[in-house]
Amino acid sequence: MSKTYKYVFFDLDHTLWDFDANAEAVLRDLYVLHDLAGVGIVSEDSFIRDFFETNAGLWAQYNVGQIDKFFLRNQRFRLIFEAAGAIMNLVSDEYLKEFNKQFLHNCPRQTRLMDGTIEVLEALHAKYPMHIITNGFEEVQSHKMECSKIAKYFDRVITSEKAGFKKPFAGIFNYAMKWTGANAAESIMIGDNLDADIKGARDYGMDQVFFNPDGNLHSEEVTYEIRNLRELLEIL
């Protein structure tokens, strides 16, 4: 029999909002719009792969404080273009700045959600106060939630910028408890990142649901593990 919870916390990117699908759609448009083949990036698919690999590495560094928001925001596409084999003397600072600007504007306004998101949120919203805890940047997370029509399901959105701490550090969870009136013992955290979401919540004393749609192998201790969001309805 599952434990009874009073408060439900979700991660946003990769858990509810489908970052990969949304980013890919925008990048494919920008590949054509900015004629990336003309600066030496001859494979659109390889460019997409290089984006995800480089971006994931940068976010991992950001989450543990090795780089800051300014570096991530302003150097990301330079590193991605280099990895993708661009002829960098054809890529001006203004070109990269405009590419980055359009990506940051367009991506948060995409609306693809992980399979089952609306069905699950509709069901849980009737039973629990629900909140978001995210390391994503303050100014874009609200766009993602409003454009994809999921903002109405959540009472509070706790960002790392607002809290002054990133997941997996205890400070962001402590901030979330104080701001929402929740407590760790009666709360559950749902997310896709074993370190930021799962280990962070576990170390803080919260139960966790590891959302693992690809079935990746791991050795982390988790309270629950699911591959589809609809499985949450068997837990909560």
N, CA, C and O of each residue as an XYZ file, in Angstrom:
944
protein
N       0.846     -1.199      0.000
C       0.000      0.000      0.000
C       0.882      1.249      0.000
O       1.839      1.343      0.768
N       0.550      2.203     -0.867
C       1.346      3.415     -0.969
C       1.125      4.316      0.238
O       0.049      4.337      0.835
N       2.148      5.042      0.572
C       2.074      6.031      1.635
C       1.133      7.165      1.222
O       0.978      7.448      0.035
N       0.517      7.803      2.196
C      -0.345      8.946      1.918
C       0.474     10.234      1.952
O       1.221     10.489      2.897
N       0.321     11.028      0.916
C       1.035     12.298      0.823
C       0.043     13.456      0.831
O      -1.121     13.300      0.462
N       0.522     14.606      1.255
C      -0.309     15.810      1.254
C       0.142     16.845      0.231
O      -0.638     17.705     -0.179
N       1.415     16.757     -0.180
C       1.978     17.780     -1.063
C       2.765     17.106     -2.182
O       3.538     16.179     -1.945
N       2.553     17.590     -3.406
C       3.203     16.996     -4.571
C       4.039     18.060     -5.276
O       3.554     19.142     -5.608
N       5.311     17.721     -5.495
C       6.245     18.622     -6.175
C       6.738     17.959     -7.456
O       7.130     16.792     -7.449
N       6.716     18.707     -8.548
C       7.203     18.227     -9.838
C       8.407     19.048    -10.293
O       8.493     20.248    -10.033
N       9.327     18.381    -10.973
C      10.285     19.057    -11.834
C       9.522     19.467    -13.095
O       8.427     18.961    -13.341
N      10.079     20.368    -13.891
C       9.390     20.803    -15.110
C      10.000     20.217    -16.377
O       9.357     19.419    -17.059
N      11.233     20.601    -16.700
C      11.847     20.172    -17.960
C      12.170     18.684    -17.942
O      12.741     18.167    -16.982
N      11.793     18.006    -19.020
C      12.012     16.564    -19.201
C      11.060     15.713    -18.352
O      11.002     14.496    -18.524
N      10.325     16.337    -17.447
C       9.383     15.595    -16.608
C       7.959     15.853    -17.072
O       7.197     14.910    -17.286
N       7.595     17.105    -17.228
C       6.282     17.496    -17.750
C       6.421     18.151    -19.122
O       5.752     17.761    -20.079
N       7.279     19.129    -19.202
C       7.500     19.863    -20.456
C       8.594     19.155    -21.238
O       9.700     18.957    -20.735
N       8.277     18.771    -22.486
C       9.184     17.937    -23.280
C      10.284     18.800    -23.905
O      10.182     19.236    -25.051
N      11.328     19.030    -23.125
C      12.417     19.888    -23.586
C      13.018     19.383    -24.889
O      13.258     20.174    -25.801
N      13.263     18.092    -24.993
C      13.945     17.568    -26.174
C      13.145     17.827    -27.448
O      13.691     18.303    -28.442
N      11.850     17.513    -27.416
C      11.013     17.711    -28.602
C      10.874     19.189    -28.939
O      10.928     19.575    -30.107
N      10.696     20.006    -27.919
C      10.524     21.440    -28.154
C      11.797     22.090    -28.674
O      11.753     22.887    -29.611
N      12.927     21.753    -28.071
C      14.199     22.316    -28.520
C      14.522     21.863    -29.938
O      14.980     22.661    -30.754
N      14.288     20.596    -30.234
C      14.595     20.092    -31.573
C      13.777     20.810    -32.637
O      14.304     21.159    -33.694
N      12.496     21.033    -32.369
C      11.648     21.724    -33.345
C      12.184     23.121    -33.647
O      12.227     23.539    -34.804
N      12.587     23.832    -32.614
C      13.115     25.189    -32.797
C      14.458     25.154    -33.514
O      14.705     25.960    -34.411
N      15.318     24.234    -33.129
C      16.646     24.153    -33.745
C      16.567     23.809    -35.226
O      17.357     24.316    -36.023
N      15.630     22.958    -35.599
C      15.492     22.618    -37.021
C      15.044     23.840    -37.829
O      15.496     24.048    -38.954
N      14.163     24.631    -37.252
C      13.760     25.870    -37.928
C      14.939     26.838    -38.052
O      15.150     27.438    -39.106
N      15.698     26.981    -36.974
C      16.823     27.915    -36.985
C      17.957     27.443    -37.887
O      18.682     28.259    -38.455
N      18.109     26.138    -38.021
C      19.139     25.594    -38.913
C      18.927     26.115    -40.330
O      19.873     26.508    -41.011
N      17.669     26.111    -40.759
C      17.340     26.589    -42.108
C      17.391     28.110    -42.163
O      17.989     28.682    -43.074
N      16.765     28.763    -41.189
C      16.679     30.223    -41.184
C      18.053     30.884    -41.206
O      18.247     31.900    -41.873
N      18.994     30.312    -40.481
C      20.331     30.905    -40.377
C      21.355     30.240    -41.300
O      22.550     30.522    -41.213
N      20.882     29.362    -42.179
C      21.753     28.721    -43.172
C      23.023     28.156    -42.534
O      24.138     28.539    -42.888
N      22.827     27.243    -41.590
C      23.986     26.666    -40.902
C      24.875     25.866    -41.842
O      26.077     25.737    -41.608
N      24.281     25.324    -42.913
C      25.115     24.620    -43.892
C      26.132     25.578    -44.506
O      27.237     25.174    -44.869
N      25.752     26.840    -44.617
C      26.634     27.842    -45.206
C      27.819     28.214    -44.342
O      28.769     28.829    -44.825
N      27.778     27.846    -43.053
C      28.934     28.107    -42.182
C      29.634     26.802    -41.809
O      30.415     26.750    -40.859
N      29.339     25.745    -42.577
C      30.089     24.506    -42.416
C      29.411     23.413    -41.618
O      29.969     22.325    -41.475
N      28.216     23.673    -41.090
C      27.497     22.626    -40.342
C      26.591     21.919    -41.340
O      25.439     22.306    -41.538
N      27.128     20.880    -41.962
C      26.463     20.292    -43.127
C      25.374     19.294    -42.759
O      24.531     18.970    -43.596
N      25.372     18.800    -41.526
C      24.373     17.813    -41.123
C      23.457     18.394    -40.057
O      23.892     18.703    -38.948
N      22.186     18.538    -40.407
C      21.203     19.036    -39.442
C      21.074     18.081    -38.259
O      21.016     18.519    -37.110
N      21.030     16.784    -38.535
C      20.877     15.799    -37.457
C      22.075     15.814    -36.512
O      21.910     15.716    -35.296
N      23.275     15.936    -37.066
C      24.468     15.991    -36.215
C      24.464     17.250    -35.356
O      24.880     17.220    -34.198
N      23.995     18.349    -35.924
C      23.892     19.596    -35.163
C      22.950     19.422    -33.974
O      23.240     19.890    -32.873
N      21.832     18.755    -34.197
C      20.874     18.504    -33.115
C      21.528     17.660    -32.022
O      21.391     17.961    -30.836
N      22.235     16.606    -32.421
C      22.910     15.747    -31.435
C      23.965     16.531    -30.658
O      24.076     16.391    -29.440
N      24.730     17.346    -31.357
C      25.761     18.148    -30.678
C      25.136     19.134    -29.699
O      25.691     19.389    -28.630
N      23.988     19.685    -30.062
C      23.294     20.583    -29.138
C      22.957     19.866    -27.844
O      23.290     20.347    -26.761
N      22.299     18.716    -27.947
C      21.852     18.034    -26.735
C      23.022     17.569    -25.876
O      22.964     17.649    -24.649
N      24.078     17.085    -26.511
C      25.241     16.619    -25.751
C      25.927     17.786    -25.038
O      26.235     17.694    -23.850
N      26.162     18.864    -25.751
C      26.841     20.018    -25.154
C      25.965     20.689    -24.110
O      26.444     21.056    -23.036
N      24.693     20.849    -24.417
C      23.768     21.501    -23.490
C      23.644     20.724    -22.183
O      23.626     21.313    -21.103
N      23.559     19.397    -22.286
C      23.456     18.579    -21.070
C      24.696     18.740    -20.202
O      24.597     18.834    -18.979
N      25.862     18.772    -20.835
C      27.095     18.954    -20.076
C      27.159     20.302    -19.383
O      27.607     20.400    -18.241
N      26.712     21.339    -20.073
C      26.719     22.679    -19.488
C      25.748     22.782    -18.315
O      26.065     23.393    -17.294
N      24.563     22.184    -18.463
C      23.598     22.225    -17.363
C      24.095     21.439    -16.157
O      23.845     21.827    -15.016
N      24.798     20.338    -16.403
C      25.376     19.582    -15.284
C      26.388     20.447    -14.535
O      26.445     20.420    -13.306
N      27.180     21.206    -15.274
C      28.141     22.122    -14.642
C      27.429     23.251    -13.906
O      27.827     23.634    -12.806
N      26.381     23.776    -14.515
C      25.625     24.865    -13.886
C      24.987     24.405    -12.582
O      24.997     25.134    -11.590
N      24.433     23.199    -12.582
C      23.724     22.704    -11.399
C      24.623     22.568    -10.178
O      24.152     22.663     -9.044
N      25.915     22.347    -10.402
C      26.832     22.214     -9.261
C      27.707     23.455     -9.084
O      28.675     23.435     -8.324
N      27.362     24.532     -9.787
C      28.039     25.800     -9.569
C      29.365     25.983    -10.272
O      30.116     26.899     -9.938
N      29.677     25.122    -11.252
C      30.955     25.254    -11.954
C      30.932     26.370    -12.996
O      31.970     26.954    -13.306
N      29.760     26.665    -13.533
C      29.592     27.802    -14.441
C      28.355     28.571    -14.004
O      27.508     28.043    -13.284
N      28.257     29.827    -14.444
C      27.095     30.622    -14.064
C      26.127     30.769    -15.238
O      26.390     30.315    -16.352
N      25.010     31.412    -14.950
C      23.966     31.612    -15.956
C      24.503     32.376    -17.160
O      24.194     32.034    -18.302
N      25.302     33.405    -16.911
C      25.829     34.224    -18.006
C      26.647     33.374    -18.968
O      26.493     33.486    -20.184
N      27.516     32.526    -18.428
C      28.339     31.671    -19.293
C      27.459     30.705    -20.067
O      27.626     30.544    -21.276
N      26.523     30.060    -19.380
C      25.658     29.086    -20.049
C      24.892     29.753    -21.182
O      24.840     29.240    -22.300
N      24.307     30.886    -20.883
C      23.493     31.591    -21.872
C      24.322     32.111    -23.048
O      23.884     32.028    -24.196
N      25.494     32.638    -22.777
C      26.232     33.376    -23.798
C      27.302     32.572    -24.522
O      27.747     32.971    -25.598
N      27.720     31.450    -23.954
C      28.756     30.638    -24.597
C      28.227     29.322    -25.161
O      28.927     28.636    -25.907
N      27.001     28.975    -24.809
C      26.467     27.666    -25.210
C      26.545     27.436    -26.717
O      27.080     26.418    -27.158
N      26.021     28.365    -27.509
C      25.983     28.095    -28.950
C      27.349     28.223    -29.606
O      27.585     27.599    -30.640
N      28.248     29.005    -29.045
C      29.618     29.007    -29.566
C      30.225     27.605    -29.416
O      30.836     27.087    -30.350
N      30.053     27.004    -28.251
C      30.582     25.661    -28.012
C      29.892     24.626    -28.893
O      30.531     23.694    -29.382
N      28.593     24.789    -29.091
C      27.843     23.847    -29.926
C      28.267     23.976    -31.386
O      28.457     22.968    -32.067
N      28.414     25.197    -31.866
C      28.850     25.402    -33.249
C      30.242     24.813    -33.458
O      30.505     24.192    -34.488
N      31.127     25.004    -32.494
C      32.467     24.426    -32.605
C      32.401     22.906    -32.651
O      33.076     22.275    -33.464
N      31.584     22.317    -31.776
C      31.450     20.856    -31.743
C      30.860     20.322    -33.043
O      31.177     19.213    -33.473
N      29.995     21.126    -33.663
C      29.325     20.689    -34.892
C      30.172     20.911    -36.140
O      29.745     20.576    -37.245
N      31.364     21.473    -35.974
C      32.272     21.630    -37.106
C      32.088     22.897    -37.910
O      32.467     22.947    -39.080
N      31.511     23.926    -37.302
C      31.338     25.189    -38.017
C      32.694     25.813    -38.347
O      33.670     25.634    -37.618
N      32.731     26.539    -39.448
C      33.909     27.328    -39.798
C      33.789     28.625    -39.006
O      33.076     29.542    -39.412
N      34.490     28.699    -37.875
C      34.196     29.739    -36.898
C      34.551     31.149    -37.371
O      34.016     32.125    -36.846
N      35.451     31.268    -38.360
C      35.722     32.629    -38.853
C      34.592     33.152    -39.738
O      34.607     34.310    -40.154
N      33.602     32.283    -40.025
C      32.393     32.715    -40.731
C      31.252     33.017    -39.763
O      30.180     33.465    -40.170
N      31.497     32.766    -38.479
C      30.449     32.918    -37.462
C      30.801     34.108    -36.575
O      31.664     34.007    -35.703
N      30.140     35.213    -36.797
C      30.432     36.418    -36.021
C      29.749     36.366    -34.658
O      28.845     35.564    -34.427
N      30.199     37.232    -33.772
C      29.553     37.338    -32.466
C      28.091     37.732    -32.619
O      27.235     37.235    -31.887
N      27.798     38.623    -33.567
C      26.414     39.059    -33.789
C      25.551     37.910    -34.300
O      24.389     37.780    -33.917
N      26.122     37.083    -35.159
C      25.410     35.910    -35.684
C      25.021     34.987    -34.530
O      23.872     34.556    -34.436
N      25.976     34.687    -33.656
C      25.700     33.814    -32.513
C      24.713     34.459    -31.551
O      23.844     33.786    -30.998
N      24.850     35.750    -31.358
C      23.949     36.468    -30.456
C      22.514     36.401    -30.959
O      21.591     36.180    -30.174
N      22.319     36.588    -32.254
C      20.971     36.539    -32.823
C      20.413     35.118    -32.800
O      19.228     34.921    -32.527
N      21.251     34.137    -33.082
C      20.821     32.736    -33.028
C      20.354     32.397    -31.614
O      19.288     31.812    -31.421
N      21.162     32.771    -30.641
C      20.843     32.511    -29.239
C      19.557     33.231    -28.826
O      18.710     32.656    -28.142
N      19.419     34.488    -29.244
C      18.229     35.282    -28.913
C      16.965     34.612    -29.438
O      15.964     34.524    -28.726
N      17.009     34.144    -30.672
C      15.824     33.521    -31.262
C      15.519     32.182    -30.601
O      14.354     31.833    -30.407
N      16.555     31.438    -30.257
C      16.318     30.170    -29.562
C      15.660     30.423    -28.209
O      14.684     29.760    -27.859
N      16.191     31.375    -27.452
C      15.664     31.657    -26.117
C      14.250     32.221    -26.166
O      13.479     32.037    -25.223
N      13.903     32.899    -27.245
C      12.545     33.418    -27.389
C      11.572     32.330    -27.823
O      10.469     32.230    -27.285
N      11.973     31.521    -28.788
C      11.048     30.562    -29.392
C      10.864     29.288    -28.587
O       9.759     28.751    -28.516
N      11.938     28.798    -27.980
C      11.852     27.496    -27.320
C      10.834     27.473    -26.173
O      10.032     26.540    -26.117
N      10.824     28.444    -25.264
C       9.867     28.380    -24.153
C       8.410     28.498    -24.584
O       7.506     28.216    -23.798
N       8.178     28.908    -25.814
C       6.815     29.073    -26.299
C       6.302     27.843    -27.036
O       5.179     27.841    -27.540
N       7.116     26.803    -27.099
C       6.675     25.529    -27.664
C       5.789     24.812    -26.646
O       5.856     25.095    -25.450
N       4.972     23.895    -27.120
C       3.900     23.371    -26.261
C       3.887     21.854    -26.091
O       2.939     21.308    -25.526
N       4.911     21.176    -26.565
C       4.891     19.720    -26.448
C       5.135     19.304    -24.997
O       6.038     19.812    -24.331
N       4.315     18.376    -24.530
C       4.419     17.862    -23.166
C       4.749     16.380    -23.197
O       4.531     15.712    -24.208
N       5.271     15.870    -22.101
C       5.529     14.439    -21.998
C       4.201     13.689    -22.039
O       3.172     14.202    -21.598
N       4.234     12.495    -22.561
C       3.020     11.697    -22.721
C       2.284     11.532    -21.390
O       2.874     11.124    -20.390
N       1.003     11.850    -21.393
C       0.178     11.665    -20.207
C       0.132     12.853    -19.267
O      -0.547     12.802    -18.242
N       0.845     13.927    -19.598
C       0.954     15.050    -18.658
C      -0.402     15.627    -18.262
O      -0.704     15.724    -17.073
N      -1.211     16.005    -19.226
C      -2.489     16.658    -18.913
C      -3.412     15.711    -18.156
O      -4.039     16.112    -17.176
N      -3.499     14.475    -18.594
C      -4.345     13.483    -17.919
C      -3.954     13.340    -16.448
O      -4.816     13.317    -15.571
N      -2.678     13.247    -16.191
C      -2.197     13.055    -14.819
C      -2.402     14.316    -13.982
O      -2.849     14.234    -12.837
N      -2.083     15.462    -14.537
C      -2.258     16.701    -13.779
C      -3.723     16.968    -13.466
O      -4.047     17.446    -12.379
N      -4.602     16.666    -14.399
C      -6.039     16.823    -14.145
C      -6.467     15.972    -12.957
O      -7.202     16.433    -12.083
N      -6.002     14.734    -12.933
C      -6.396     13.818    -11.860
C      -5.810     14.232    -10.516
O      -6.507     14.215     -9.502
N      -4.543     14.599    -10.505
C      -3.880     14.920     -9.238
C      -4.279     16.289     -8.700
O      -4.304     16.506     -7.489
N      -4.589     17.202     -9.599
C      -4.963     18.555     -9.179
C      -6.201     18.546     -8.290
O      -6.364     19.411     -7.429
N      -7.051     17.584     -8.501
C      -8.275     17.479     -7.700
C      -8.008     16.940     -6.299
O      -8.873     17.017     -5.426
N      -6.815     16.396     -6.083
C      -6.519     15.728     -4.810
C      -5.433     16.406     -3.981
O      -5.422     16.286     -2.756
N      -4.527     17.112     -4.636
C      -3.345     17.622     -3.933
C      -3.042     19.067     -4.317
O      -3.327     19.478     -5.441
N      -2.467     19.843     -3.393
C      -1.784     21.070     -3.811
C      -0.486     20.664     -4.516
O       0.270     19.839     -4.003
N      -0.232     21.243     -5.686
C       0.934     20.848     -6.477
C       1.805     22.066     -6.769
O       1.318     23.181     -6.953
N       3.112     21.809     -6.805
C       4.091     22.873     -6.992
C       5.206     22.381     -7.915
O       5.411     21.178     -8.079
N       5.910     23.323     -8.506
C       7.078     23.043     -9.349
C       8.343     23.449     -8.602
O       8.387     24.507     -7.975
N       9.379     22.598     -8.669
C      10.724     22.979     -8.230
C      11.653     22.787     -9.426
O      11.817     21.671     -9.919
N      12.257     23.873     -9.888
C      13.034     23.808    -11.122
C      14.326     24.609    -11.029
O      14.383     25.660    -10.391
N      15.358     24.086    -11.679
C      16.608     24.836    -11.828
C      16.587     25.723    -13.067
O      17.532     26.471    -13.319
N      15.503     25.637    -13.841
C      15.385     26.469    -15.037
C      15.301     27.941    -14.686
O      14.959     28.308    -13.562
N      15.614     28.770    -15.650
C      15.697     30.205    -15.397
C      14.318     30.826    -15.205
O      13.355     30.484    -15.891
N      14.259     31.735    -14.266
C      13.004     32.365    -13.838
C      12.180     32.891    -15.010
O      10.973     32.656    -15.074
N      12.823     33.598    -15.934
C      12.075     34.320    -16.960
C      11.519     33.423    -18.060
O      10.661     33.861    -18.827
N      11.987     32.174    -18.157
C      11.478     31.311    -19.226
C      10.497     30.252    -18.729
O       9.655     29.791    -19.500
N      10.587     29.859    -17.468
C       9.735     28.774    -16.995
C       8.261     29.155    -17.033
O       7.410     28.316    -17.327
N       7.955     30.411    -16.738
C       6.552     30.834    -16.777
C       6.001     30.772    -18.195
O       4.841     30.408    -18.389
N       6.821     31.123    -19.195
C       6.382     31.025    -20.588
C       6.072     29.577    -20.953
O       5.057     29.297    -21.592
N       6.936     28.670    -20.553
C       6.716     27.255    -20.856
C       5.379     26.781    -20.300
O       4.612     26.110    -20.990
N       5.112     27.134    -19.056
C       3.909     26.649    -18.388
C       2.647     27.306    -18.931
O       1.622     26.643    -19.089
N       2.714     28.598    -19.216
C       1.543     29.295    -19.752
C       1.230     28.827    -21.175
O       0.076     28.541    -21.494
N       2.241     28.751    -22.019
C       2.008     28.381    -23.414
C       1.531     26.943    -23.562
O       0.741     26.639    -24.455
N       2.003     26.063    -22.696
C       1.587     24.656    -22.763
C       0.348     24.383    -21.918
O      -0.108     23.243    -21.825
N      -0.194     25.432    -21.301
C      -1.469     25.372    -20.570
C      -1.425     24.453    -19.349
O      -2.399     23.760    -19.055
N      -0.301     24.450    -18.646
C      -0.237     23.664    -17.408
C      -0.068     24.538    -16.170
O      -0.068     24.029    -15.049
N       0.077     25.845    -16.359
C       0.283     26.726    -15.200
C      -0.872     26.636    -14.213
O      -0.664     26.755    -13.006
N      -2.076     26.429    -14.709
C      -3.267     26.438    -13.850
C      -3.283     25.305    -12.831
O      -4.034     25.359    -11.857
N      -2.468     24.288    -13.045
C      -2.470     23.141    -12.131
C      -1.589     23.364    -10.901
O      -1.647     22.577     -9.956
N      -0.783     24.411    -10.898
C       0.233     24.559     -9.855
C       0.020     25.817     -9.025
O      -0.302     26.886     -9.545
N       0.209     25.657     -7.724
C       0.063     26.785     -6.803
C       1.319     27.648     -6.751
O       1.228     28.875     -6.723
N       2.479     27.020     -6.739
C       3.736     27.750     -6.620
C       4.757     27.192     -7.618
O       4.784     25.993     -7.893
N       5.585     28.076     -8.147
C       6.713     27.675     -8.988
C       7.974     28.159     -8.295
O       8.248     29.358     -8.238
N       8.741     27.208     -7.768
C       9.975     27.528     -7.054
C      11.139     27.358     -8.020
O      11.450     26.238     -8.427
N      11.780     28.451     -8.388
C      12.960     28.378     -9.244
C      14.216     28.510     -8.392
O      14.186     29.073     -7.298
N      15.302     27.989     -8.906
C      16.562     28.084     -8.163
C      17.000     29.537     -8.021
O      17.621     29.907     -7.025
N      16.677     30.361     -9.015
C      17.037     31.778     -8.918
C      16.267     32.459     -7.794
O      16.818     33.288     -7.069
N      15.004     32.111     -7.652
C      14.183     32.701     -6.592
C      14.640     32.209     -5.220
O      14.698     32.973     -4.256
N      14.962     30.922     -5.153
C      15.342     30.323     -3.869
C      16.765     30.681     -3.453
O      17.087     30.711     -2.265
N      17.611     30.951     -4.444
C      19.015     31.209     -4.139
C      19.840     29.945     -4.015
O      21.014     30.001     -3.648
N      19.239     28.808     -4.318
C      19.917     27.506     -4.283
C      19.392     26.665     -5.435
O      18.242     26.808     -5.848
N      20.245     25.787     -5.951
C      19.834     24.873     -7.010
C      19.598     23.480     -6.438
O      20.203     23.103     -5.434
N      18.709     22.713     -7.088
C      18.687     21.283     -6.806
C      20.038     20.719     -7.231
O      20.520     21.126     -8.288
N      20.677     19.832     -6.511
C      20.150     19.005     -5.418
C      20.368     19.565     -4.016
O      20.177     18.837     -3.042
N      20.759     20.822     -3.877
C      21.119     21.337     -2.557
C      19.882     21.574     -1.698
O      18.815     21.937     -2.193
N      20.057     21.360     -0.410
C      18.922     21.394      0.519
C      18.231     22.747      0.552
O      17.035     22.824      0.835
N      18.968     23.812      0.268
C      18.401     25.148      0.374
C      17.155     25.362     -0.455
O      16.228     26.040     -0.013
N      17.116     24.784     -1.671
C      15.947     24.996     -2.524
C      14.734     24.239     -1.987
O      13.603     24.717     -2.086
N      14.973     23.061     -1.419
C      13.863     22.297     -0.841
C      13.362     22.971      0.433
O      12.160     23.002      0.695
N      14.279     23.503      1.213
C      13.889     24.235      2.416
C      13.055     25.462      2.052
O      12.045     25.750      2.694
N      13.482     26.168      1.030
C      12.729     27.328      0.544
C      11.333     26.904      0.098
O      10.344     27.573      0.398
N      11.264     25.777     -0.626
C       9.974     25.284     -1.119
C       9.029     24.941      0.027
O       7.839     25.249     -0.032
N       9.555     24.306      1.065
C       8.711     23.949      2.205
C       8.160     25.202      2.885
O       6.979     25.269      3.224
N       9.019     26.178      3.075
C       8.594     27.405      3.762
C       7.572     28.181      2.937
O       6.599     28.705      3.480
N       7.793     28.253      1.635
C       6.923     29.071      0.782
C       5.556     28.422      0.563
O       4.551     29.115      0.406
N       5.528     27.084      0.554
C       4.272     26.384      0.268
C       3.545     25.923      1.521
O       2.376     25.544      1.454
N       4.227     25.952      2.668
C       3.620     25.442      3.888
C       3.654     23.935      3.988
O       2.978     23.353      4.836
N       4.430     23.295      3.133
C       4.541     21.837      3.145
C       5.607     21.401      4.141
O       6.311     22.227      4.721
N       5.712     20.087      4.327
C       6.812     19.525      5.111
C       7.322     18.288      4.397
O       6.578     17.622      3.677
N       8.588     17.990      4.600
C       9.247     16.927      3.840
C       8.590     15.572      4.040
O       8.450     14.809      3.084
N       8.186     15.260      5.258
C       7.659     13.931      5.568
C       6.366     13.622      4.825
O       6.064     12.458      4.565
N       5.605     14.648      4.484
C       4.319     14.443      3.819
C       4.357     14.852      2.347
O       3.316     14.997      1.707
N       5.564     15.036      1.820
C       5.731     15.511      0.445
C       6.398     14.459     -0.419
O       7.090     13.569      0.076
N       6.177     14.579     -1.725
C       6.829     13.691     -2.682
C       7.314     14.521     -3.865
O       6.626     15.431     -4.327
N       8.519     14.188     -4.351
C       9.152     14.900     -5.463
C       9.188     13.994     -6.676
O       9.622     12.845     -6.584
N       8.734     14.502     -7.815
C       8.695     13.734     -9.058
C       9.616     14.397    -10.070
O       9.440     15.574    -10.387
N      10.593     13.659    -10.581
C      11.514     14.251    -11.537
C      12.319     13.221    -12.295
O      12.306     12.034    -11.967
N      13.024     13.693    -13.319
C      13.761     12.798    -14.213
C      15.254     12.765    -13.940
O      15.967     11.941    -14.514
N      15.740     13.643    -13.076
C      17.183     13.749    -12.855
C      17.559     13.061    -11.545
O      17.140     13.483    -10.467
N      18.350     12.005    -11.651
C      18.694     11.216    -10.463
C      19.437     12.028     -9.417
O      19.247     11.816     -8.220
N      20.263     12.935     -9.845
C      21.028     13.728     -8.885
C      20.203     14.900     -8.365
O      19.958     15.008     -7.163
N      19.779     15.770     -9.266
C      19.093     16.993     -8.849
C      17.761     16.709     -8.169
O      17.489     17.242     -7.093
N      16.933     15.878     -8.783
C      15.585     15.638     -8.261
C      15.546     14.550     -7.197
O      15.005     14.751     -6.110
N      16.118     13.406     -7.514
C      15.932     12.231     -6.664
C      16.860     12.255     -5.453
O      16.398     12.179     -4.315
N      18.150     12.360     -5.690
C      19.080     12.403     -4.555
C      18.850     13.662     -3.725
O      18.909     13.621     -2.496
N      18.589     14.775     -4.395
C      18.333     16.011     -3.671
C      17.151     15.889     -2.730
O      17.237     16.271     -1.563
N      16.041     15.356     -3.237
C      14.846     15.194     -2.405
C      15.072     14.160     -1.310
O      14.665     14.362     -0.166
N      15.720     13.056     -1.660
C      15.962     11.996     -0.669
C      16.825     12.507      0.481
O      16.527     12.255      1.649
N      17.877     13.215      0.151
C      18.754     13.747      1.196
C      18.032     14.756      2.085
O      18.401     14.954      3.242
N      17.000     15.387      1.533
C      16.234     16.354      2.313
C      15.156     15.677      3.166
O      14.561     16.309      4.039
N      14.912     14.400      2.909
C      13.916     13.673      3.682
C      12.585     13.490      2.992
O      11.599     13.110      3.624
N      12.549     13.758      1.693
C      11.323     13.591      0.914
C      11.344     12.269      0.170
O      12.401     11.821     -0.276
N      10.181     11.642      0.033
C      10.051     10.522     -0.885
C      10.135     11.055     -2.311
O       9.906     12.238     -2.564
N      10.471     10.154     -3.242
C      10.698     10.578     -4.616
C      10.103      9.581     -5.599
O       9.960      8.395     -5.303
N       9.761     10.092     -6.775
C       9.399      9.262     -7.923
C      10.387      9.590     -9.037
O      10.436     10.721     -9.521
N      11.173      8.591     -9.438
C      12.110      8.780    -10.542
C      11.378      8.490    -11.846
O      10.974      7.355    -12.101
N      11.210      9.516    -12.665
C      10.594      9.364    -13.981
C      11.695      8.980    -14.960
O      12.560      9.791    -15.291
N      11.652      7.737    -15.417
C      12.729      7.153    -16.214
C      12.151      6.557    -17.495
O      12.131      5.336    -17.648
N      11.677      7.404    -18.421
C      10.963      6.893    -19.598
C      11.791      5.987    -20.492
O      11.235      5.130    -21.180
N      13.105      6.156    -20.496
C      13.965      5.324    -21.347
C      14.443      4.060    -20.644
O      15.138      3.239    -21.242
N      14.075      3.902    -19.383
C      14.495      2.714    -18.645
C      15.993      2.636    -18.437
O      16.563      1.546    -18.465
N      16.639      3.770    -18.230
C      18.092      3.781    -18.035
C      18.475      3.060    -16.747
O      17.822      3.215    -15.715
N      19.541      2.272    -16.822
C      20.007      1.537    -15.653
C      20.696      2.481    -14.679
O      21.364      3.429    -15.092
N      20.534      2.225    -13.403
C      21.170      3.065    -12.384
C      21.247      2.276    -11.085
O      20.652      1.205    -10.965
N      21.975      2.805    -10.123
C      22.108      2.142     -8.826
C      21.602      3.030     -7.692
O      21.836      2.740     -6.518
N      20.909      4.108     -8.045
C      20.416      5.048     -7.039
C      19.231      4.451     -6.285
O      18.404      3.743     -6.860
N      19.165      4.747     -4.998
C      18.029      4.311     -4.188
C      16.876      5.288     -4.388
O      17.016      6.481     -4.122
N      15.736      4.782     -4.855
C      14.575      5.638     -5.110
C      13.353      5.050     -4.414
O      13.270      3.841     -4.202
N      12.406      5.917     -4.061
C      11.177      5.437     -3.426
C      10.304      4.723     -4.444
O       9.820      3.619     -4.194
N      10.107      5.355     -5.590
C       9.331      4.777     -6.688
C      10.049      5.087     -7.996
O      10.820      6.041     -8.089
N       9.780      4.264     -9.000
C      10.313      4.513    -10.335
C       9.228      4.219    -11.354
O       8.553      3.193    -11.269
N       9.058      5.116    -12.321
C       8.038      4.941    -13.346
C       8.642      5.209    -14.715
O       9.660      5.889    -14.839
N       7.997      4.665    -15.741
C       8.431      4.933    -17.110
C       7.420      5.785    -17.865
O       7.748      6.384    -18.889
N       6.192      5.839    -17.361
C       5.152      6.682    -17.952
C       4.477      7.464    -16.839
O       4.246      6.924    -15.757
N       4.163      8.709    -17.085
C       3.570      9.537    -16.039
C       2.255      8.978    -15.516
O       1.893      9.223    -14.365
N       1.542      8.234    -16.342
C       0.261      7.681    -15.896
C       0.429      6.721    -14.721
O      -0.516      6.490    -13.966
N       1.612      6.169    -14.568
C       1.865      5.283    -13.431
C       1.773      6.028    -12.102
O       1.621      5.404    -11.052
N       1.864      7.351    -12.141
C       1.709      8.127    -10.907
C       0.338      7.919    -10.284
O       0.182      8.013     -9.066
N      -0.645      7.639    -11.110
C      -2.009      7.482    -10.606
C      -2.168      6.209     -9.787
O      -3.167      6.041     -9.088
N      -1.191      5.313     -9.867
C      -1.193      4.115     -9.025
C      -0.473      4.370     -7.703
O      -0.577      3.574     -6.770
N       0.253      5.476     -7.628
C       1.022      5.821     -6.427
C       0.299      6.880     -5.606
O       0.288      6.825     -4.377
N      -0.301      7.838     -6.293
C      -0.906      8.993     -5.619
C      -2.433      8.978     -5.731
O      -3.098      9.878     -5.219
